[in-house]
């Protein structure tokens, strides 16, 4: 295994644990991936992030075939693969179930451009229609919602944030949750 792959595996573990500790990807929810030539690395299904090890990160080809045996990939591997195939500039994806942004997604509300930090997401953050987790429909919705953006809400599900690096995707996901908190407080005060 190349040093680059080893380094990216460790970085996926670090980002996953940081998001878990911040309450944005609690326990086993959400997933993290990064692009490789001809495929991508993604967090495994069913492993609590506090226990995740670099060797457990799953490598898939661009079409989702496992490169070697081991743990099953996250059920959202189709979504990650679809985003990578449509967005060549994206090198990393973070999918969270962060509480406030997910609450907005359950209300089928996006986040408007009410604060200048929305620019980190590329503009207002859309909320895409509901689709069952792990499906091609959900993957299509995510790709569509990310058109011209670095973040999208998936109805009754959570957030997808993308970036040119794992650090950038992590930062976008964190800021989406911050914006969701502010937007919910504005709505609770009767303002928008």
Protein Blocks (a to p, Z undefined) as FASTA:
>chain_A
ZZklmmmmmmmmmmmmmmmmnopaghjggcdddddehiacdddehiafklpcfklpccdd
fkopafbgcddddfklmmmmmmmmmmmmbcbdcddfbfklmmmmmnopacddfbfklmmn
opacdddddddehiaklmmmmmmmmgopabdcdehibacdddfbfklmmmmmmmmmmmmm
mmmmmmmnopZZ
